[in-house]
Amino acid sequence: MHPRRWGSTQRAAKLPPEALALVELAFGPADDVIGDPADTTINDNALSPSSLNDQALDGLRACLGVNHVLTDAQSRASHTRGKSTPDLLRARADDLVDAPDAIVRPASHDEVTAIIEWAGQHGVAIVPFGGGTCVTGGLVARREGHSAIVSLDLTRMKRLIEVDHESMTATLEPGLRGPEAEALLAEHGLTLGHFPQSFEYATIGGFAATRSSGQSSAGYGRFDAMVVGLRVATPIGELTLGSAPATAAGPDLRQVILGSEGAFGVITGVRLRVRRLPEELSYEGWSWPDFEGGAQAIRSLAQSGHLPTVIRLSDEAETAINLADPEGIGSDNLGGCLMIVGHEGTPQDVARSRAITTELLSGLGGSALGSTPGEKWSHGRFDAPYLRDSLLDVGIFVETLETATFWSNRQALYDAVTEALRLHLPEKHLVLCHISHVYETGCSLYFTVATKFSGDALTSWHVAKSAVNDAIASVGATITHHHAIGTDHKPWLAKEVGPVGQSILRAIKQELDPDGIMNPGVMIP
């Protein structure tokens, strides 16, 4: 990952002319392009010296090897924070104050255990690190009370451990990135079907630790619903979970680990439900006169018992800009609201799903647009973070936020978030929204914000985001559907779970991590 941008330098690009014209229409003249997208050099002067001396590191080098204990500037900088817009702005300003003191790269559960034992002996905090795609401050551990911070990079742990064709499960190591995991499973004719926007860089362990949800969740489910077993290294010993597909043996402890963001231990193995690779994929577009009508249609689909593999609905503003086609953004105003519908499976499955969906959506007032919008979305589904970089280059602040609620509360949530943003953003701003994940009982709303701050953009955004979080809490929605808690959402998690819930989380933390070395300051209220 580029230390100051998303993804690879080869895919960094200037804004398309249509997008630049839209930027200048909305926000006034664009700023000059900032920096060279291909430049990955690090300002060594921005890094404080590592707090770890060779004597302290000798124990790690003995069990991992010298090549897998890193303290060079490039490695430390590349493991600093995640990829939220504030993270990127700090990196572009050479703010590396949160850099870890060392990066360690274990290759096995036993090596992870050895690192945890070493950290406990030396009072060192550990931050588990997968793809570095976090957007909520989950990679910024509290330094106070610890002699140093070590980033525990899991990307050497890339094995497909086992495939159980009879049970349709596969056990994978946590360091596998999304494409790597899919390639290994494809050799067996299988897939997870988990494709979040971070898919190209995020890892299996990260998906589990943050309760990730992919763009095909309507058909394949959330990642936490795929998990049937876990292996975890904790400061007090190994935790192995998942002896059956379902159990009544007390509370499901898998759910304690899922979403725990490394605060309780390090996930070293994940057993997952898998599906057959689809023989056919078909994506199409539908148009709705307004967001309300499209949302009610999605609800009807979900509650009818039939959902396609992919379904998402953009509001009027997002449709007008047409994020389904990042390369031609703003050039094809579809009008109304765009819905993307995807079907995957055997040819017979796809034909049946399309027929049922077409009948339902047509009867509810939708207009079929054919395959072009769906194919554009499918082609560009992982490109939006690169577009964000290009907008940042010309001075446009772009960030996302997400939440979820029950259907009966959807409009109140939408109104509360958009009003909070209207009140706390500059007069010239864009707020876009889409329904990204769907359930019988409710849905997730995913917002994209674009504006041009004058002065301190980080402080201004913090004020606006805090107001949005307050608004989300005030209408009883969740503070996050799939981005996790990190440090950014921690005060609102406390409100969401209440005093008793906070006590439970703190008790688990104290029992599993009595010295508080596991990602301190993250997630636990």
N, C-alpha and C positions, 0 to 999 in steps of 0.2 A: 504494500500500500504506500502511496505517495505520502510523505510526512506532513504535507500542508494541503492536500487535496484528497479527493476520493479516487481510489482505484489506481490504474496504471497511467504512466505519462503518455503512452501511445494513444490513449483515447481522450486525452485532454483536447479541447477544441474551443475556438471562438464561438460566440453566439451566431446562429444563423441570421441572415439579414432580416427575415420576418420577425424574429424574436427581438432583435435590437431595435427595430422600428417600434414594436409594441412597448418596449422598455421606455423609449424616449417619449412616446405618446403618453404613457401612464405616469412617468416620474420626472420628465425633463431630460436634458442632455446627459448622456452617459459619461461616467468618469473614464479617464484613460485606463487602459489595461494595466493591471498590477502584476509585475513580475513575469517570469518566464515559466510557463506550465511545466516544462521539461526539467527545470532546475530542482534537484532533490538534495542539494548540498545543505549542510547544517552549520549554523553559526556556533562554533565550539564555545565562544565566550558567553553564549546564552545558557550554558549548562553549568551548574555548580559541580564541583568535584564529587565523585562518589563517596558516600560515607563508609563504604566497606573497604578495608585494607586487605592485602594479600593473605594475611594470617587468618582473617575471618572467612575468606573465600576458599581457603585450602580444603576445607571439608567438602564443599560443593564440588570442587574440581576433582577430588578423589573419587566421588561416586558418579559424576556425569562426564568427566573428561574436560580438559582445558578448553576445547573448541565449543563447549556447550554452556559455558559460563562467560557471559559477555558484559563488558563495561565500556565499550567504545561509544563515541558520541552518536554515531548513526543509529546503532541499535537502541540506545537509551531514548533518543528522540522519537524513533518510530514506535516506541511502546508508551508514549506519553499521551494520556487521555484517549478519547475515541474520535468519532467523526460527526458530532453535532456541529451546527454552524458556529456557536461560540468556541468549540474546540478548534475549529479550523481558523477562525479569526485570531485566536491566541497563538496558534502555530505560525501563522503568517506574520505575526508581530514579534516572532522569536521569543515568545513567552514559554519557556520550558521548565518553569519552576516545579511542575508536578512530575518531572521525569523520574523514573525509578533509578535506584543506585546500581542495579545489575539486572540482567535478564538471564534466566536459567531455562534450559530446554531439556526436560526429562523425556525418556523414551518408553517408560513403563510405569505401571501403578507403583511398583516398589521404589522406583526413583522419585516419584512424587512424594511418597511417604517419607523417604529420606530427606527431601527438601523441607517438608513440614517439620520434621524432628529437628533439623538444623536451625530452622527459623525460630522454633520455640526456645532452643538453647541460647540463641543470640539476641532474642527480643526483636526479631525482624518481621515486618509485616509482609504478607504475600498477597499479590493480586493475580488471580488466574487470568490468562490472556489467550484468546483464540484468534479471531480475525481482526480484532480491534475496531469493530463496526458500531460499538455502543454509542448511543446518542443521548444518554441521560446521566452522564457523570459516573457510571459504574466502574470506571477504571482509575478513579482518583481516590486512593485510600487516604485515610487520616494518618498523617505522619506523627503527630504528637503521641508520646509514650512509646515510641519505637525507635530503635537505633538506626534503622534503614528500611527501605522498601525494595522488594524484589518482585519483578514481573515474571510470573511462572508461565512461560510460553509453551503451549501444548501441541504445537504444530508438528512435532516429530512423532506424535502418537497418531498414526494415520492408517491403522490396520482395519480391514474388515475381518473381525475375529471369527464369526460363525454365521452361516445361513441355515436356518431351519425351514426347509421348503414345506414340510408337512404342517408346521404351525404358522407358516408365513410370517416369520420374524427374522431379523438380522441383528447381530451385535456388532457395534462399531466403536472405535476409539474416538475420543473427543476432539482431536485435532484435525479431523477430516473437514475440509471445506465442502460447501454444498456440491460443486461440480465434481470434486473428487469422490465423494460418497456416491453420487448418482452414477458415475462411471464404473465404480466397483460393483454396484448393485446391478447395473445394466448387463454385466457379464453373466449374471444369473437370470436375466429376463425380468428384473424387479426394479421398483422405484419406491422412494418415500412419497413423492408427490408434494414435497415441501419446497416452495419457491418464493420466499420473501424477497423484497427488493434488494436486500443485502446478500442474496443467494451466492453471488460469485465469490464473496470473501468471507462470509460468516461461517462458523464451524458447528459441528454436531454438538459439542459441549456447550457452545454459546446458545444454540437454539434451546437446549434443555434448561440452561441456567437462567434464561430470560423469558421462558414461556412464549417462544416465538410463534407467529402465525403467518402462514404463507398465502400467496395470492390465489392458490387453488384450495383454500380451506373449506369452501362449500362442498367440494367433492371428497377431499382427502382428510379433512379435519385439521385442528390445531396440532402443533408439535407435541404438546404435553399429552394430548389424547393418543398419540402414537406410541408413547413410551410405556413399555410393559416391564422394564427392569433397569436397574441402575447399580453401578459400583462406584463408591465414593471413598476417597481418602480423607479422613478427618483428623484433627489433632489428637483425638483420643482413641483412634483405631479405624479399622475398615468397616464400612456399612454396605451390605449387599442386600438389595431389595428386588422383589418381583419373582415369587416362586410359582405364580399362577396368573392366568389372564384376569381373574377377579377374585376377591377374597373378602371375608367378613372378619378377618383377624385384626380387629381394632382399627384405628384411624390409618389411612393409607399413607405411610411414611414417604412413598415416592413423591407425593404432593408437597411434602415439606422441603424436599431438595429442589424440585422443579420451581424455577423462579427465585431461587435463593441467592443468585448472583455471586457465588463464591464465598458467601459470608459464613457458611457452615462447613465447607470442605471443598475438595476438588473432585469433580466428576471425571472418572477415568474410564468408564465404559457405559454404553447405553444400548439396551436391547429394545428394538423398535418393531412395531407392526409394519409390514411392507405390502405392496400391491404389485400385480402384474404390470409390466410396461404397457402403456396403451398402444394399440395398433394404429389408432387414428386420433388426430387432434383437430378440432374445428372451432374457430372463434368467429364471432359475428357481432355486429352492432345493432342496437335498437335505440329509437328516439322516443322521448316522452315530452309532452308539452311543458311539464314543470317537475321540480324535484319531489314535491309531495306525491304526485301521481306515480312517479317511478318508484318511490319508496314503498308506497302501498302495494304496488305490483310485486316487489321483491318479498314483502311480508306475506302476501298471498301465496307466492311460490313456496316459501319456506314452510308455511303452515299447511300446505297441501300435501307435504311429504315428498315433494319432488324439487330437488335443487340440481342445477347443472354443476359441472366441476368448478367453473369460475363464474362469478356474478359480481359486478360492481357498477355503481351508478354515480356519475359526476353531477354536481349541481350546475346551475345555469352559468356561473362565472367560470368554473373549471372547463365546462364544455366549450364556452366561447373561446377560451385560450387553446383548447384541444391538446391536453397533455397526453392523449393517446398517441400523438405523433410528435415526439420531441424535436425531430429534424425540421418539421414544418410548422412549428408552434405559432399559433396566431394566424395561419394562412388559410384556414378552412373552417370558418365559423359554421358549425352544424346547426345552431339554433336549438332551443329547448334544452333537454338534458340527455346526455349520451350514456347508454348502458352497454357494458361489455359482457357477453355471455360466451362461455366456453364449454365444450363437450369433449370428453376423452374416454377412450375404451376401445372395445371391438367395433368394427363397422356397424354391427347390429345395435350395440349399445348407443353409439353416437346417433344413429338414425332415430332410434326410439326416443332418446332424450331430446333431440331437436324437435321432433314432432310434438311431444307433450309440451315442451317449453313454448314453442311457436303458438300452439292453440291457446295456452293460458295467457301469454303476453298479448297476443292479438285481441283476445276477448276483454282484456283489461285496458285497452286503449293505446298500446304500443305500436310503433311503426318500424318494421324491419328495414335495416339499412344494408343488409348483405354482409359479406365477409371482409370488405376492405377495412372498416374501422377496427374490427377484431384482430385482423392480421397486423395492422399498424401497432396496436397495443402490444401484441405478443412480441413483435420484433423489437420494440423499444422499452420493454417492461423493466429492464434493469438500468436504464440510461439516465433517469431523473437526477441522481446525485452528480453526474457529470455536468448536467445543465445547471445545477446549483453552483458548481464551481465557476462556470462561465459567467453567471450573473454576479457572483461575488467579485469577479475580476473587474467588472464595470461599476462597482459600488452599490449593487442591489443586494440587500439583506434578504435571504430566503431561508425559511425554517419550517419544519413540520411539527405537528402535535396530533395526538390521537386519544380517543376515549371510547367508551361503549355504554349503552344503556338499554332498557327495555323499550319495546316498540311504542308503548303508550307515553314514553317520556322523550321520544326522539326529537320532536319539534322543539320542546322546551330546552333541550340540551343544545341543539343547533342554534337557537336564538340566543341563548346565554353566552355561548362561546363567541359568536360573531359580534354581539354587542360589546363584550369585554374587549375584544380586539379593536373595534371601532373607537372606543373611548380612550384606548391607551397606545394606539399607533399614530404616526403622523397622518395628516389629512390625506395625503396621497399614498394609498396602500391597496393591495389586492388580498382578498381572503377567498380561497378556493376550498371546496370540500367534496369528498366522495364517500359513499358507503363502501367500505372495503371488505368487511367480513359479516356474515349473516347467520342467524340462528332462528329457530322457531320463535323464540321469545324476545329477540332484540337484534341489535346490530352495532357495528363499530363505525364511528365517524372519524375520518382522517382529514385534517385541515392542512393546507399549505398557505403560508403567509409570505408576501413579498412587499418590501417597502424600502425607502431610502432614508436612513436615520441621519440626522445632523449631529455631530458631536460623538459622544461615547455610545456606540451601538450596543455594546455588551450590557451596559447598565440599563439602557432603554428597553432592550429586549427582556431583561430580567424582570423589570416592572410589568411589562405587558404579559409575559408568561405567568407570573405570579397571579395577576388579575384573572387570567383564563383559568388557572388551576382552582382559584377560589370559586369561580363561576361553575366549574364542573362539579366541585364538591357541593355547592349550594343547591343544585338540582338533583343530587343523589346519584350521579353517574360515577363510574370508576375513573381514577386518575390516570390509568393506562390500560390499554387492551393488549398491546404486544411490544411496547418499547421498554418495559420494565421500570423499576423504581430508581436505581442508581443513587445518586445524591440529590439530583434535581427535584425528584418527586417525594422525597422522604417526609417532609412535613405534612403532605396531604395524604400519604399512606397512614400516618398516625390518626388523621381524622376519619379515614375510611374504615379502619379496623377497630377504632375505639380503644379505650384504656385496657380492656381485658385482652384484646387482640395484641396490643403492644406488649403486654406482660408475657403472653405466650411466646412471641418471637424472641424477646429478650432472654427468656428462660432457656429456649432451645439453643440460642447463641452461647449462653454461659455454660451449658452442659457440654456441647460439642467443641467449643473453642474457649476454654477457661482463661487462656492468656490473651485472647482478643487479637490474634495475629492474622486471621483470615479476612482479607478485604475490609479492614476496620473503617467504620464511618459510612459504609455503603448499605443501603436497604433497610437496616434495622432502625426503627424510629427511636 
